[in-house]
């Protein structure tokens, strides 16, 4: 298990591309992360979180990356007005992606605005993430806190400092033309579905 001081280290890309699961500072909070295309790594991430029915969040550098992963373009088009931003949109998936959505047939997805994380995503492709904590416990705000949760059970940590001042992402669902806010977070959205 290794700790990096920056997301810019090229070894992080190598580790993720080779099936590693790590803890990284995302655009919101610290999160477990793995390559979204690696079924084994995804299974391991869900095991670490004791999750068999609550899927994580997909983060991608662009809508194109989500389409390449297998998300139909027509599903992500409605979300593009909200990105890039710390806004996770619940989007329908396809049967091929059940290993990611745990049979829910939908998944939270976002394109971050944070340039450090998007630079990483440009090199790795979409990552599956889930907040760095155990069920019922508060999310880690430092890499040291994350280590108390996961210790040597993950392959690497990236120390991005204290993120306790960062809010979790806002989670929305778009139904026809209506926007439903499921969790208010880093970005406020009004009743008309507009960012305020």
Protein Blocks (a to p, Z undefined) as FASTA:
>chain_A
ZZdfbfklmklmmmmmnopacddddfkbgcddddfklmklmmmmmmmnopakbccddddf
bfklmmmnopafklmmmmmmmpgcdddcdddddfklmmmnnonopacddddfblklmmmm
mmnopadddddddehiacdfbfklmmmmnmmmbfbdcdebjaklpccddddddehjbccd
fbdcfbccdfkopaZZ
